[in-house]
């Protein structure tokens, strides 16, 4: 689901665009894990692209969508990774921030039922 719907329950005219991105991300991850990421490259390009550059772009893209923000590179690192032949770390499975981050709350699974306890504080303003 698009973040704007999960947060505010409001649909956006770009809701379908977000869903399309999620679908592409799932396909990219599956192809990466199956060691066949070149399937993602448009066949109509023929031999007009550099294979190592295409693989590097896919690799860096997967690093940019890591579940935890600390695992994502900053933009300076992205530029460095895209412009060089440096060794890239392996991406972890991409995730979505809403329910799986440990610092949002504790989640557990038992008997195929998932539960999460989110810590939330409410501050009531008092006039002086």
PyMOL commands that set and color helices and strands:
alter all, ss='L'
color gray80, all
select helices_A, chain A and resi 3-8+15-33+37-40+43-45+51-63+69-71+75-83+97-100
alter helices_A, ss='H'
color red, helices_A
select strands_A, chain A and resi 105-110+113-118
alter strands_A, ss='S'
color yellow, strands_A
deselect
rebuild
show_as cartoon
